[in-house]
Amino acid sequence: MYIVVGSDSVKNYIANNDIILIDYLVQVLNYKHKDAKRKLAYEQVLINNKVITKYNYLLHKNDQVMILDFKSSINDNIKILYEDKNIIVVNKPFNLLTVSSSKEKERTMYHIVSDYLKHKNKNSKVFVIHRLDKDTSGIVMFAKSEKIKQLYQNNWDNLVIYRGYIAVVQGKLENKSGTIAQYLAENKNCYVYKTSKNLGKLAITHYKVIKSNSKYSLLNIEIKTGRKNQIRVALKSIGHPIVGDLKYGTSNNSLKRLGLCANKLIIIDPINNKELNFQIDIPSEFMKIVT
């Protein structure tokens, strides 16, 4: 199941005079300002059949304006892996924030899930259980209430059975499997680095080579701790940085993205103590680069 499919509702208008687009949406079509901004950010406004995202775009008299409802968003095909009355689990694309930042408020996984739930029930709420870096794709969980969020977050280490990733790294590893244990700290520039025991937090990363060629290796990763940028720093430290990881030691961007995907999560549901097992396929571009 996907959050965004089809084109269930399309509304067409003709501009009566020259006007700035955001003003047209708010003053003429009566959208709230935040909703108008979201329509633009989610590429749901077309002028003369062309997607427009600029707030200050100048509409001219007789321009054709097409508004897509949420389910018709052009690029946000977000796969739902699981949903029940308490949680929703999705496959987050790369290059999409899990939650908002100082630079990006609207286009996030949180807002996409929130809009999807509100489309079904306007009183729906959503809460982040855990998150991924913007450049990392894969499994992310959201709760539908503050209570459920706290149940997961407060017992996360006890509930998680397995947290797995797939990574594409530079080079061919000498050891086909291993464990990287190191202490990590973060500086004021948000850069994570290795440090001593008394200055950092322990990070434990297991890896196993799935496939490799002369240039790249495909790794299965299991993390036993959830430190920021843990996998990226660990693989850099053994001389095999992740492809596309410009922040941690490589200029190689052959994949045109970060070669890291959170592909497996096994966790205990704190409500009924049942095991939940989520897994997604290895991205096809990861497989191609190591063939």
Secondary structure, 3 states (H helix, E strand, C coil): CECCCCCCCEEEEECCCCEEHHHHHHHHCCCCHHHHHHHHHCCCEEECCEECCCCCCEECCCCEEEEECHHHCCCCCCEEEEECCCEEEEEECCCCECCCCCCCCCCEHHHHHHHHHHHHCCCCCCEECCCCCCCCEEEEEEECCHHHHHHHHHCHHHHEEEEEEEEEEECCCCCCEEEEEEEEEECCCCCEEEECCCCCEEEEEEEEEEEECCCEEEEEEEECCCCCCHHHHHHHHCCCCECCCCCCCCCCCCCCCCCEEEEEEEEECCCCCCEEEEECCCCHHHHHHCC
